[in-house]
């Protein structure tokens, strides 16, 4: 498959000619997503395809060839100099990434239990914009998705050896087909960077917001601060209520008691009628997620120290309003998450 991007609103034509007489053509405004193109397995070895692109608004023309010819520079997934700069996760990692200064973000969630051979991607763009995501593995694995404003992928087979693919490298290209913005993501990282966790690889969440609480005594359980556009997480020690300043998303944390003493629960509120997604990720690898309209009442969440979880586990919660794109982050408890810091940021 080919994804062709031009200037927004410009009519683009793509013409493919094969050395065996194979011919295809497509047209679109700003971008072209082709249908199936038969490869050499179907057409025979030694076939060369030539692609001509034309911007029919300004007259620009570009040419491409597959495979590369003599003297051409080949792109190799295993050579970092051949790939564009990308936001990354370590092997087997999960968490949140956003292109600096851009609108495109990706949340990567690892499956658990019967789904542990899969991971899932939540891709966010601007509300109402068409978004395309294309995933390519160094083993030839290929997936693609389209959506308006957001994409929630189905199962993507793990590239860490757990999904039957062996240890491979996955590269994700995300495109806002309304503005032309492009973002790149990959796992594992090509460089020694990323937030590390001793349990499941990478956890990357914003640092804690400046702690602000309302009232005195028990009202200290009401926290606020942060807000839309601020990459920081609100926090609460035990149970209580948190809402970002100027935001629409709020969370009430309720500790279980008696027979439910090993659990806590979350009540999440968003705008009426808006689809809300919540992803909880512990730095011990514990993962849960929920989606609903307007509000979410979670099922049981094991407290740290129970259900096989270490007593010092820290839970990170990411909330997304899938209608407006608003995102909020929370953390329980308020302790510094040393496990999730970059090695260079950890105290000696």
Secondary structure, DSSP 8 states (H G I E B T S, - for coil): --EEE-STT-EEEEEEEETTS-EEEEEEESEEE------HHHH-TT--EEEEEEETTT--EEEEEES--TT-----TT-GGGS---EEE-TT--EEEE-TTSS-EEEEEE--GGGTTEEEEEEE-STT-EEEEEEEETTS-EEEEEEESEEE---EE-SBSTTSS-B--EEEEEEETTT--EEEEEES-SSS-S-EETTTEE-----B---EE-SSGGGGGEEEE--TT---EEE-SSSEEEEETT-S-EEEEEE--GGGTTEEEEEEE-STT-EEEEEEEETTS-EEEEEEESEEE---EE-TTSTT--TT--EEEEEEETTT--EEEEEES-S--GGGS-GGGS--
